[in-house]
Amino acid sequence: MCAISRRRFLVTGTAAGATAAFTLGMRPLDGVANAEDAGDVVLGKWETRSLSGVGNNQLHPDWGLAGTVYPRVAPANYSDGRGEQVFGPNPRYVSNRVFNDTGVHLYSERNVSAWAFVWGQFLDHTFAMRLGRRQTGEPGETANIPVDANDPIDKYPNNLGVLFFERSIPAAGTGETNPREQINQISSYIDASAVYGTSASRLNWLREGPADGNPEHEGARLLMPGNHLPRKRSRGNVDTAPTMVQGSQPDPGAPVVTGDQRSNENPMLNAVQTLFAREHNRIVALLPKSMSEQDRFQIARAVVIAEQQYITYNEFLPSMGVKLPRYAGYNPGVDTGISNEFATVGYRAHSLIRNDIHIETDAGRYSKATIEELRALGLTVNVAHGKAHMVLPLAEKTMFNPDLVEKVQLGPLLHGIGLKPHVKNDELIGDMLRSFVFELEPGVHGVNDLAAVDIQRGRDHGIPTYNQLRVAYGLPVKKSFRSITGEHTEEFRSTGLTPGDEINDPRSLEYTALYDIHGKRTTVEADNATKGVRRSTLAARLKAIYGSVDKVDAFVGMVAERHLPGSQFGELQLAIWRKQYAALRDGDRFFYANYSLLDHVKRAYGIDYRKSLGDLIALNTGMPRESLAPNVFFAQGTQHSFTAPSDADAADAVSPAVLGGAAAGGSAVAASKNAKPWHCGRAEV
């Protein structure tokens, strides 16, 4: 296995960029952190971590530091060895034939709830934010993706002729005589930086007090007017508030302000930020008032960080089927730096994102006026027998709308995230993210495609090919497309497709059968499928697109892999996650299992960081603990052991006409009598 390259480049100043994985698209961002901050000393004895990550590793103070280059596991892969993107199939062409879900949703085969993508994105905003714009605000170089207006599988209007794409800003001193490198603007630790930020100036604004820059005037509590996150207008002057990504929000004072600039992207992310701001203040209230404001703040911050780490390693990762070696203590020889491969390939999980959140709560929480306001924002709201049943879509009206958390209320929203399973972690991405149509001006339409962007970003960052990356992570190369997907054939065998041009036939994406989590036949209308069989195998489509396994883009091959038993990942993605999350644990001097301050806080004040996410929701929202699942990372009311279908030899077993005409447009699919049933062992949790 290749060692991580530890070359570092420190970046200072203000810049803008876009986040890597678990995000909803490119965003203008600011603020490379000041790397000169240092940790505090609490209660006269215990050191606390710095905001930027500097000095966490005392032998290598810049490991994990904000504003440094993403380290690499494998050598960079550029066509000229320096920075030119490698040539490959058109990313939009690949997206239409590999990532196209045709409107049919397949859900987690382990019944993992939507908390998988919500927590995943929250963590992403804690440890990764690529530099996408220069200090002057200028974008990176353009590398737009051409769009074929005559593609028979592309049904979305795009008369711009391209998908917009900007390359990441290269680190200074790279890309000329040596390989181009990219910059992570925030610290590479699970350190709650999404709550507290990575700069003293942002944190000063977030804490109660006059925000005059004097640490002695800062309160222990976070600023939360009415127990909600502060808005940019909360201190009176919008212009002096920290930068927040505003999106389509027209009111410059409306966005909430948190430690991370991306918190307004969607209401679920906003809700998690609210939860931990409340949790910080709850802990402060439990500490003796005789203690200094700074000590109370730092103790609460240390506990919140430990809680996020505890939830990540004891609930989130196990729910995803990620098992790590037993913790052996802090290892100063481990670099926690978020690798380029993890940020650019392994942690891109846009497939998981549901297009809606279901909310069920007491109708008495809402006035008639509020219900009408929610309906006007695009929510479906039904009231019956004293209960309110809502469906919150991820749509234009609900994105970058911080009012939603206050209107829906924090408890019901956090509860709702755990009600339904997330969309399966596979090669399929919903059109909400894969073919979002926008209008620049009347009659001029473009499309955003995150699948195409994910492919192009890998080439932008010089990510090796799929097989090269497997080797870098200690895995054997794949020699056939069938061996990637685990399917029975990589040839087009279905009747009814255009001979010799099957890859461009929309019917190749038609579903012939759907199965639920128990291996039983189901339909599109039931909206509970975890497995689908199409007229063509994924392996056949990959072969038609790439020709050779050795030419497959790493991201495409990774998500195409058959999942390992007891996991939501194939071999490569699981290896990437294991390596990175082990490093984030083992290389963090302040990891919860290595930080004696936390033991003292428990003994002296009765405050224990070892709480589940469900516990924290109950403590900070008034939701009864019994109303939440014991483990909210599993869809509420489901069993954690189940049978699920394995790959069936049924790609062309049934005519779509028998199934109700299921085609690339996403019409209904019914069960087939001829497709073979299949089962696998019980999932390990």
C-alpha positions, 0 to 999 in steps of 0.5 A: 500500500502506498504511503500518503505523501506529506508535502504541505503548502500553507495558504493564507488570505481570503479565498472562495471555493466549493466543497467536496463530497456529500454536498449539493453542488459547487458553492462560492466559499471564503476564508482560509483559516489563520494558521497561527492560532494555538490551543488554550489551557483549561482549568490551568491544566489541560491543553485544548485543540487549536481552531485550525488544527495547527499543533495537534501533532507536536512532531508535525504541527502542520499535519491536518492544518487548515489551508494545506494541500490534500495529501495523496495515497497514490501518485497524481495522474495527469496527461503531461505529468503536471496538471493537464486532465487525462482524456476519457469518455465525456462525463455527461455521456457516462452520466446518462448511461451509468448514473441515470436512475430513470426516476426509480429509487432504490433504497439502502439494503441495510435500511440505514436512515437518511441520517447517513447522508445528513451526518455524512454531509455534516462531517464533510463540512467539518473536515473538507472544503477545497479551494475553488476560487482565488483570493481575488474571487476569480474562479479557477480555469474553465474546463466545461463539459460538452453536451450532445444535444442529440444524445438519445438518452438525454431528455433534459433541455440544454441549449448552452452546449456545456455543463459549467465546470471550473477547476480547483485552484492549484497550490502555489508552486505546483503544476508547473514542474511538478504535479498540480495539487489542491488545497483543503481550506479547513482542518483535517480533524473531526473537531466540530469546526462546522460549529465553531469555525477555524478562525478566531474572528468567526468564533468571536462573532459566534460567541455571546458578548460584544464581538469586539475581538477581545477574547476577555469579553467573549461569553461561554455560550454561543449566540442563539437568539430565541434558541435558534442559530443567529442570522447575519443581521443578529448583531445589527451590521450584515456587512461585518458578519462572517461570510455565509453561502447565500445561494438563492436567498435574496435577503442578505441578512437572512442566512444563519451564521455557523462555523462553516459557510455552507450551513444554509444549503439545506434544512437538514444541515441547518437543523444539525447545526442548530442541534449542536449549538444548543448542545454546547449551551446546554453543557455550559449551563451544567458547569459551575458559574464560578468557573471562568467564561473561557473555561466553561466555553472550552469544556463545552467545546471539548465535550461537543467535539467528543460527542461528534466523534463518539457518534461517528465511530459508534453509530455512523460508521457501523451503520454503513458497515465500516469496521476499523481495527481496535483503537490502540491509542494516539499515534503521532506517526499518523497523518490525519490529512484528508487525502485527495482520494478520499475527498475527490472519490471515496467520500462522494456519496451523492447517490445516498441523498433522498429527494424528500424528508417525511415528518410526522408530529402533533398537528397542535404544534402548528397554526393554520397560518404556519401550515399554509406557509409550509405548503407555499414553500412546497411541503406537502402537509396533511392533517388528520386525527391530530397528527401532521404528516409532511413531506419536505422536498429538497427543491429550490424553495427549500434550499438556502431557506433557514426559515424552514427549521424554525417553521417545521421546528427542530424536533420534528425535523430531526425525528423525520430524518430517521423515519425513512431509509436513504437512497442506496449507495450505488451508481445511481443518482436522482435527477434532482442532482444529476439533471437539475435544469436552470434558466439563465434567461428566457429560453436559455436552459442549462443543466447541473449534473453532479455525477458528471462533475464528480467524474470531471473533478477526479480528472481535475485533481489527477486521480488515478484510474480505477485499477491504479487506485485499487492497487494503491489501496492494497487491492488486486486489479479487476480484469473484467467488467463483470468482476467489478459489478458482480453481474453474470454478463458484460454483453448486451443480451436483451432482445429489443435493443438496437443491434450494435448500438445498444449503449445509445438505446434508451430502452437499455435502462428499462427495469424488468424487475424490482425487489424489496429488502426481503427479496420479494417482488415490488413496484415503483409505486410501493417505493420500497425497492432495494434492488432493480434488474435492467434490460442491460447489465451495468457491466455491459454498459461500462464495457461499451463506454470504456472498452478496457477495465484499465481505462475506467474512471476511479469514481465510476468503478468504485460506485459500480462495485458489488457491495461486500456482505454487511456493508454499503460499500464495494471493496475500494470505497470501503478501503478508502473509508477505513484508511481515512477514518482510522487516520482521523482517529489514530492521528488525533491527539485530542481523540475522545479516548485519548483525552483525559480532560473528558474523564475529569469533566465526567467525574467532577461535573457528571457530564458524559460525552458518550451519548447517542445521536438520539440522546442528543436530539431528545435532550435538546428538542423536548422530543421524548427519547422513546419517540426516537429509534434506539439508533437513529441511523436505522430507519425507524421501526425496522429490524436491523437483520434482514434478507436482501436480494443478490444479483439475479440472472434476469436482465432480460427475463421479462418484457417491459410491457408485462411490467407496465411499460417501465422505461428510461422515463421512469414509469411503473415497474411491476413484479415478474414471475420469471426473474429468479429470487435471490437472497444473501446472509443477514447483514452485520451491524 
